């Protein structure tokens, strides 16, 4: 029963990470559109830094690393506890 809960948890976390990736990409597209608009208007300033994009990228990478470790350890537990089919 524990293996089923772990696999559901991994599925939910992976789904959340995919959704977070989609949201980040949509926000990046919006930010890029605004940036291009400012460039065309001549209102761009070099003082605008990367904003929260760097923090989001580091957080997403850390989350992916954590899920990969949880996934590999839970799949080992599932295989070890599963009865052999005969």
N, C-alpha and C positions, 0 to 999 in steps of 0.2 A: 504493500500500500504506500510505503514511503517513497518508493521509486516513481510511482504515478504522480504523487504530489510534487516531487522534485522536477519531473519532466514538464508538468504543467507550469511550474514556476519559471523554468527556463524558457518555455514557449512564450509566456507572458512578458518576460523581461526582453526577450529578443524582439517581440512584436513592438514593445514600447520603444526600443532603440531604433527600429525601422521607422516608426512614426516620428520619432524625434529627428531622424535624419531627413525625412520629408519636410518637416516644419522648418528645419535649419536651411534647407535648400530653397524653400519658398521665401524665407526671410532674406536670404542672400540675394535672390533674384530681385526682390523689392528694393533692397539697399543698393544694388548695382544700378537699377533703373533710376533711383534718386540721384546717385552719383553722376551718371551720364547726363541727367537733366541739369544738375548744377554745373557740370563742365560746359555744356552748351550755352547756359546763361552767363557764364563767366563768373559765377559766384563760388567757385571751388576754392578752398583754403587748404594749404598743406598742413595746417595744424590739426586736421581731422585724422585721428589715429584709427587703427583697425577696430576699435570698439570692443564689443564683447565677443567678436568672432573667434579670437584666439582662445578665450576661456571656454567657449562652447566646443571648439575643436579638441582641446585637451580633455575636457570632461567626457566627450563622446568616445575618445580613444581609451580613457580609463574605464568607462563603462563596458566597452567592447572587450577589453582585456579581462575584466571581472567575469563577464558572462562566458567567455571562452573557457576560463578556468573552472567555473561552476559546471558548465556543460560537460567538459571532459571528465571531471571527477564524478558527476552524477551518472554519466554513461558507463563508467567503470563499475559503479555500484549496481546499476541495473543489470549488467551482464553477469556480474558475480552472483547476484541473488536470484537470477532467473533459473527455473528448473529446465533441465535438458529435455527437448522434445524427443520422444521415442515412438 
